[in-house]
């Protein structure tokens, strides 16, 4: 039986997964709900619901939202699972986890933040294809240009706080990502 168990973003297993993940996230900004993934009481990884990205190509049109509606969009900001003893417990395990995550995160988002979820987004860095998301019913809607952003000390000029955003647009360092979305019924 699959269980998505809420954890803190400081959970030691999550931090280890983040350290070993291809994207090497340093943490999660904004709203978030972290889940440890268990199947028959065996730990397989973590998946995290987070604040929507401010700008994503084709996302607003696909989900029929405006920038003012982004509290109703959940970003799957992190997903990392690994086989235990060389295998997963069931066929298409990763897609099964994503489908279960959609259901659980929608309920928990409403409880924690008071907002109904109208859809989900995620970014998948090449050469990965997002196949597990497509098998879970998500749609590939676009691709980013690959700019990366980090926050540095300083005053932010936009509506978000937490430091000045510095964008890396160096053509030699672009990291394009596929944008996949799931529209809630």
C-alpha positions, 0 to 999 in steps of 0.5 A: 500500500502506498503512503505519502507521509508529510515531513518537514523540509529538514527531514534527513532523508529528504536532504540526502535525496536533494543532495544526490538529485541531478538538480541539486536544490538547496531548498524550497522557496514559498509554500511547500508540503513535503512527502516521504514515499512509502510502499508497504512501510518501505521508504522509496523517496520524496515528492514535494508540492510547492509554490507555482513558478511565476512565469512559465510558457503556455502554463496559464493558457493550458490551466486557464489561469492568470498570474493572480491565480497562481496560489491555486497552482501547485508546482511539483518542485521535487521528485526523487525515488529509487528502487529498493533492493534493485526493484520497485514494488509495482509496475509503473511505480513512479507514475502511480506515485505522481497520480497519488501525489496529485490527489493528496496534495490537492487535499493538503493544499486546501487544508494548509493554505485554504486554496483550491488547486486547479492544476499542477506544473513541473519542470523536467530538465533534459535529457529526461523526458517526463515520461512518468508524468505523461503516463500519469496523465500530465501534458507536455505543454512547452519548453523553457529557454533554460535561464537559471535564477538565484537570489543574492542579498539585495532589494527585490523590485518585484512583489516577491521578497527574499533578495534580488533575483539574478538571472543567468542568460549565458548561452553556454550555460542554459539548462532548458526544461520541459514544462508539464502540466496537469489540469484538475477536473 
